[in-house]
Amino acid sequence: MEATDLTGLDLSKATWKKSSLSGESGGNCVEVAPLPRAIAIRDSKNPTAPALTFTPTEWHTFLTAVKSGHFD
């Protein structure tokens, strides 16, 4: 598999969506922003901290593992 360089992505105009499991009282909250060639993830309590970025393939693989109970 060829590595994808995701360095230097501009997240300033990203549209962030908070996890539906985060609830209204704070706590462990993550936000996701789909970008043209990546998926960005950040901690909603610290939105100015660096975000993690994944290729769409990496994100799909992660979600598939979560849904299958791999991390339970």
N, CA, C and O atoms as a MOPAC input file, in Angstrom:
PM7 MOZYME 1SCF
protein

 N      0.83700 1    -1.16000 1     0.00000 1
 C      0.00000 1     0.00000 1     0.00000 1
 C      0.89400 1     1.23900 1     0.00000 1
 O      1.86300 1     1.30000 1     0.75700 1
 N      0.58600 1     2.20300 1    -0.82300 1
 C      1.35600 1     3.42500 1    -0.91900 1
 C      0.95800 1     4.38500 1     0.19600 1
 O     -0.23000 1     4.56900 1     0.46000 1
 N      1.92900 1     4.99200 1     0.84500 1
 C      1.66700 1     5.95900 1     1.91900 1
 C      1.13700 1     7.25800 1     1.32100 1
 O      1.55900 1     7.67400 1     0.24200 1
 N      0.21600 1     7.88600 1     2.02400 1
 C     -0.35400 1     9.15400 1     1.60700 1
 C      0.15200 1    10.23600 1     2.54100 1
 O      0.02900 1    10.11000 1     3.75900 1
 N      0.71800 1    11.29500 1     1.98900 1
 C      1.22200 1    12.39700 1     2.80200 1
 C      0.07200 1    13.33200 1     3.14100 1
 O     -0.50100 1    13.97600 1     2.26200 1
 N     -0.26100 1    13.40000 1     4.43100 1
 C     -1.34800 1    14.26400 1     4.88100 1
 C     -0.82100 1    15.47700 1     5.64200 1
 O     -1.59700 1    16.19800 1     6.26800 1
 N      0.48300 1    15.70500 1     5.59500 1
 C      1.03900 1    16.86900 1     6.27500 1
 C      0.61500 1    18.14100 1     5.54800 1
 O      0.43900 1    18.15100 1     4.33000 1
 N      0.45800 1    19.19300 1     6.30700 1
 C      0.13800 1    20.48500 1     5.71300 1
 C     -1.30700 1    20.67100 1     5.32300 1
 O     -1.62400 1    21.61600 1     4.60000 1
 N     -2.19900 1    19.80200 1     5.77400 1
 C     -3.61400 1    19.98600 1     5.44900 1
 C     -4.14200 1    21.24900 1     6.12400 1
 O     -3.82500 1    21.50700 1     7.28500 1
 N     -4.93400 1    22.02900 1     5.41600 1
 C     -5.53600 1    23.23600 1     5.97600 1
 C     -6.86200 1    22.86400 1     6.62900 1
 O     -7.82800 1    22.53300 1     5.94200 1
 N     -6.90300 1    22.91900 1     7.95800 1
 C     -8.12100 1    22.57900 1     8.70000 1
 C     -8.91400 1    23.81700 1     9.10800 1
 O     -9.91600 1    23.70500 1     9.81500 1
 N     -8.47300 1    24.99800 1     8.66900 1
 C     -9.11700 1    26.24000 1     9.11800 1
 C    -10.56100 1    26.36900 1     8.64400 1
 O    -11.35900 1    27.05300 1     9.28500 1
 N    -10.90500 1    25.73200 1     7.54800 1
 C    -12.27400 1    25.82000 1     7.03700 1
 C    -13.02300 1    24.49200 1     7.14400 1
 O    -14.07200 1    24.30400 1     6.52900 1
 N    -12.46400 1    23.57800 1     7.93600 1
 C    -13.10100 1    22.26500 1     8.10800 1
 C    -14.42700 1    22.42300 1     8.84500 1
 O    -14.55500 1    23.26800 1     9.73100 1
 N    -15.40500 1    21.61200 1     8.47800 1
 C    -16.69500 1    21.57700 1     9.16000 1
 C    -16.66800 1    20.39400 1    10.11600 1
 O    -16.68000 1    19.23700 1     9.69600 1
 N    -16.63100 1    20.70400 1    11.40900 1
 C    -16.49700 1    19.67800 1    12.44000 1
 C    -17.85600 1    19.23200 1    12.92500 1
 O    -18.75900 1    20.05100 1    13.09400 1
 N    -18.00800 1    17.93300 1    13.15200 1
 C    -19.24400 1    17.35600 1    13.67500 1
 C    -18.90500 1    16.55900 1    14.92900 1
 O    -18.04500 1    15.67800 1    14.90500 1
 N    -19.59700 1    16.88300 1    16.03500 1
 C    -19.35300 1    16.19600 1    17.29700 1
 C    -20.02000 1    14.82700 1    17.28000 1
 O    -21.09100 1    14.65800 1    16.69600 1
 N    -19.39900 1    13.87200 1    17.90700 1
 C    -19.94700 1    12.52700 1    18.00900 1
 C    -21.32800 1    12.56100 1    18.64800 1
 O    -21.55000 1    13.29500 1    19.61100 1
 N    -22.24700 1    11.77900 1    18.12400 1
 C    -23.60100 1    11.70500 1    18.69300 1
 C    -23.59200 1    11.05500 1    20.06500 1
 O    -24.56800 1    11.17700 1    20.80500 1
 N    -22.52100 1    10.37200 1    20.42300 1
 C    -22.40800 1     9.73300 1    21.73400 1
 C    -21.78300 1    10.64300 1    22.77900 1
 O    -21.64000 1    10.24500 1    23.93500 1
 N    -21.40800 1    11.86200 1    22.39300 1
 C    -20.73300 1    12.75900 1    23.31700 1
 C    -21.66200 1    13.34500 1    24.37600 1
 O    -21.21500 1    13.64600 1    25.48300 1
 N    -22.91700 1    13.50900 1    24.06500 1
 C    -23.85400 1    14.07700 1    25.03100 1
 C    -23.70300 1    15.57400 1    25.16600 1
 O    -22.84100 1    16.18000 1    24.53000 1
 N    -24.53400 1    16.16600 1    25.99000 1
 C    -24.55400 1    17.60700 1    26.15600 1
 C    -23.68700 1    18.09800 1    27.30600 1
 O    -23.41800 1    19.29600 1    27.39100 1
 N    -23.24200 1    17.21700 1    28.19000 1
 C    -22.54400 1    17.65100 1    29.39900 1
 C    -21.01800 1    17.61100 1    29.26900 1
 O    -20.32000 1    17.63300 1    30.28300 1
 N    -20.50000 1    17.55500 1    28.07900 1
 C    -19.04500 1    17.51100 1    27.90900 1
 C    -18.53800 1    16.08900 1    27.99300 1
 O    -19.11400 1    15.17700 1    27.39900 1
 N    -17.47600 1    15.90300 1    28.72300 1
 C    -16.91900 1    14.56000 1    28.85700 1
 C    -15.99400 1    14.21700 1    27.71300 1
 O    -15.33200 1    15.09500 1    27.15900 1
 N    -15.94400 1    12.96000 1    27.36000 1
 C    -15.05900 1    12.48100 1    26.30400 1
 C    -15.69000 1    12.74800 1    24.94400 1
 O    -16.47800 1    11.94200 1    24.45100 1
 N    -15.34700 1    13.86700 1    24.34800 1
 C    -15.97000 1    14.26700 1    23.08100 1
 C    -14.94300 1    14.28300 1    21.95200 1
 O    -13.83000 1    14.78700 1    22.10500 1
 N    -15.33800 1    13.73300 1    20.84300 1
 C    -14.51700 1    13.82700 1    19.64500 1
 C    -15.32700 1    14.48400 1    18.54900 1
 O    -16.55400 1    14.38800 1    18.51500 1
 N    -14.61600 1    15.15800 1    17.64700 1
 C    -15.23900 1    15.76400 1    16.47900 1
 C    -14.52200 1    15.24000 1    15.24100 1
 O    -13.31800 1    14.98400 1    15.25500 1
 N    -15.28900 1    15.09000 1    14.18500 1
 C    -14.77600 1    14.56100 1    12.92900 1
 C    -15.06000 1    15.57900 1    11.82900 1
 O    -16.12800 1    16.19100 1    11.80000 1
 N    -14.10400 1    15.75300 1    10.93400 1
 C    -14.29200 1    16.63800 1     9.78200 1
 C    -13.82900 1    15.92500 1     8.51800 1
 O    -12.64500 1    15.62300 1     8.37100 1
 N    -14.76300 1    15.65400 1     7.60000 1
 C    -14.34800 1    15.07500 1     6.32500 1
 C    -13.70700 1    16.15400 1     5.45200 1
 O    -14.22600 1    17.26400 1     5.33800 1
 N    -12.59600 1    15.82200 1     4.84900 1
 C    -11.87500 1    16.72200 1     3.95100 1
 C    -11.77100 1    16.05300 1     2.59000 1
 O    -12.06100 1    14.86200 1     2.47500 1
 N    -11.36600 1    16.78100 1     1.55700 1
 C    -11.29600 1    16.17800 1     0.22300 1
 C    -10.44100 1    14.90900 1     0.14400 1
 O    -10.80000 1    13.97800 1    -0.57800 1
 N     -9.32200 1    14.85100 1     0.86900 1
 C     -8.46500 1    13.66300 1     0.77500 1
 C     -8.10700 1    13.08000 1     2.13400 1
 O     -7.16100 1    12.30200 1     2.25400 1
 N     -8.86700 1    13.45800 1     3.15900 1
 C     -8.56600 1    12.96900 1     4.50200 1
 C     -9.78000 1    13.09300 1     5.41200 1
 O    -10.77500 1    13.73500 1     5.07500 1
 N     -9.67000 1    12.46100 1     6.57100 1
 C    -10.63300 1    12.59600 1     7.65300 1
 C     -9.83200 1    13.12200 1     8.83700 1
 O     -8.81100 1    12.54200 1     9.20500 1
 N    -10.29600 1    14.22500 1     9.43800 1
 C     -9.60400 1    14.79800 1    10.58600 1
 C    -10.41700 1    14.52700 1    11.84800 1
 O    -11.64700 1    14.56300 1    11.82600 1
 N     -9.71400 1    14.25500 1    12.94600 1
 C    -10.33600 1    13.96100 1    14.23400 1
 C     -9.68600 1    14.88400 1    15.26800 1
 O     -8.46800 1    15.06500 1    15.26500 1
 N    -10.51300 1    15.47300 1    16.16300 1
 C     -9.95400 1    16.30200 1    17.23000 1
 C    -10.76000 1    16.14800 1    18.51000 1
 O    -11.87900 1    15.63500 1    18.49900 1
 N    -10.18200 1    16.59400 1    19.59600 1
 C    -10.82200 1    16.61100 1    20.90700 1
 C    -11.63900 1    17.89700 1    20.98000 1
 O    -11.07800 1    18.98900 1    20.88400 1
 N    -12.95200 1    17.78300 1    21.14800 1
 C    -13.80500 1    18.97300 1    21.15100 1
 C    -13.51800 1    19.89800 1    22.33100 1
 O    -13.82300 1    21.08900 1    22.27000 1
 N    -12.93500 1    19.36300 1    23.40200 1
 C    -12.61100 1    20.19200 1    24.55500 1
 C    -11.35500 1    21.02800 1    24.31000 1
 O    -11.09800 1    21.98300 1    25.04300 1
 N    -10.58100 1    20.68500 1    23.30000 1
 C     -9.34800 1    21.39600 1    22.99500 1
 C     -9.21300 1    21.54200 1    21.47800 1
 O     -8.32400 1    20.94100 1    20.87400 1
 N    -10.09300 1    22.33800 1    20.86100 1
 C    -10.13000 1    22.39900 1    19.39400 1
 C     -8.90600 1    23.03400 1    18.74500 1
 O     -8.71800 1    22.89300 1    17.53600 1
 N     -8.07300 1    23.72600 1    19.51000 1
 C     -6.87100 1    24.31700 1    18.91000 1
 C     -5.66900 1    23.38100 1    18.96000 1
 O     -4.62200 1    23.68200 1    18.38500 1
 N     -5.81200 1    22.25200 1    19.63900 1
 C     -4.74000 1    21.25900 1    19.66800 1
 C     -4.63300 1    20.59600 1    18.29000 1
 O     -5.58000 1    20.64200 1    17.50600 1
 N     -3.49700 1    19.98700 1    17.99800 1
 C     -3.36300 1    19.30100 1    16.70700 1
 C     -4.42800 1    18.20500 1    16.52900 1
 O     -4.79400 1    17.50800 1    17.47600 1
 N     -4.89600 1    18.08100 1    15.31600 1
 C     -5.87600 1    17.04100 1    14.97600 1
 C     -5.14600 1    15.83600 1    14.39600 1
 O     -4.05800 1    15.95800 1    13.83400 1
 N     -5.75600 1    14.69400 1    14.54200 1
 C     -5.25900 1    13.48400 1    13.87200 1
 C     -5.87600 1    13.44100 1    12.48200 1
 O     -7.03000 1    13.83100 1    12.30600 1
 N     -5.13300 1    12.97800 1    11.50900 1
 C     -5.67400 1    12.85600 1    10.15400 1
 C     -5.45400 1    11.45100 1     9.62700 1
 O     -4.43200 1    10.81600 1     9.89000 1
 N     -6.42900 1    10.98800 1     8.88400 1
 C     -6.41900 1     9.64400 1     8.31400 1
 C     -6.86300 1     9.71000 1     6.86900 1
 O     -7.63900 1    10.58600 1     6.48700 1
 N     -6.37200 1     8.78700 1     6.07100 1
 C     -6.89700 1     8.66700 1     4.71700 1
 C     -8.30200 1     8.07900 1     4.81200 1
 O     -8.63100 1     7.45800 1     5.82300 1
 N     -9.13100 1     8.25300 1     3.80100 1
 C    -10.45200 1     7.62600 1     3.83800 1
 C    -10.38600 1     6.11200 1     4.03400 1
 O    -11.23800 1     5.54400 1     4.71700 1
 N     -9.39200 1     5.45400 1     3.44900 1
 C     -9.24400 1     4.00800 1     3.61600 1
 C     -8.92100 1     3.65200 1     5.05900 1
 O     -9.50200 1     2.72100 1     5.61600 1
 N     -7.99600 1     4.39000 1     5.66800 1
 C     -7.65700 1     4.14700 1     7.07500 1
 C     -8.86300 1     4.35700 1     7.97600 1
 O     -9.09800 1     3.56600 1     8.89000 1
 N     -9.62800 1     5.41100 1     7.73000 1
 C    -10.81500 1     5.71400 1     8.54100 1
 C    -11.85900 1     4.60900 1     8.38800 1
 O    -12.44900 1     4.17300 1     9.37700 1
 N    -12.08600 1     4.16300 1     7.17800 1
 C    -13.05100 1     3.08900 1     6.92400 1
 C    -12.62600 1     1.80600 1     7.65300 1
 O    -13.45500 1     1.12300 1     8.25300 1
 N    -11.34000 1     1.49200 1     7.59600 1
 C    -10.83400 1     0.30000 1     8.28700 1
 C    -11.05500 1     0.41200 1     9.79200 1
 O    -11.47100 1    -0.55300 1    10.43300 1
 N    -10.78000 1     1.58000 1    10.35300 1
 C    -10.99200 1     1.80500 1    11.78200 1
 C    -12.46900 1     1.65000 1    12.15000 1
 O    -12.79900 1     0.94600 1    13.10500 1
 N    -13.35700 1     2.30500 1    11.39700 1
 C    -14.79500 1     2.20400 1    11.69300 1
 C    -15.30000 1     0.77400 1    11.58200 1
 O    -16.12100 1     0.34600 1    12.39300 1
 N    -14.82600 1     0.03800 1    10.60100 1
 C    -15.22600 1    -1.36300 1    10.44600 1
 C    -14.80900 1    -2.16800 1    11.67100 1
 O    -15.58000 1    -2.99100 1    12.16400 1
 N    -13.59700 1    -1.93700 1    12.16500 1
 C    -13.12400 1    -2.64800 1    13.35500 1
 C    -13.94400 1    -2.28100 1    14.58400 1
 O    -14.27600 1    -3.15600 1    15.38300 1
 N    -14.27500 1    -1.01100 1    14.74800 1
 C    -15.09700 1    -0.57300 1    15.88500 1
 C    -16.46400 1    -1.23900 1    15.82700 1
 O    -16.92800 1    -1.79100 1    16.82500 1
 N    -17.10800 1    -1.19300 1    14.67300 1
 C    -18.45300 1    -1.76000 1    14.52100 1
 C    -18.47400 1    -3.27200 1    14.71300 1
 O    -19.49600 1    -3.83100 1    15.11200 1
 N    -17.36600 1    -3.93200 1    14.43500 1
 C    -17.31300 1    -5.39000 1    14.60200 1
 C    -16.96300 1    -5.80000 1    16.02900 1
 O    -16.90700 1    -6.99000 1    16.34100 1
 N    -16.72600 1    -4.80600 1    16.90000 1
 C    -16.40100 1    -5.11300 1    18.29700 1
 C    -14.95100 1    -5.41300 1    18.55700 1
 O    -14.60700 1    -5.92400 1    19.62200 1
 N    -14.09800 1    -5.11100 1    17.61500 1
 C    -12.67400 1    -5.42800 1    17.74900 1
 C    -12.04800 1    -4.78100 1    18.99100 1
 O    -11.11700 1    -5.34300 1    19.56800 1
 N    -12.53600 1    -3.62700 1    19.40400 1
 C    -11.93900 1    -2.90400 1    20.51600 1
 C    -12.72400 1    -3.06000 1    21.82000 1
 O    -12.39600 1    -2.41400 1    22.81500 1
 N    -13.73800 1    -3.89500 1    21.82600 1
 C    -14.54400 1    -4.09500 1    23.03300 1
 C    -13.78300 1    -4.86400 1    24.08700 1
 O    -14.31300 1    -5.12100 1    25.16800 1

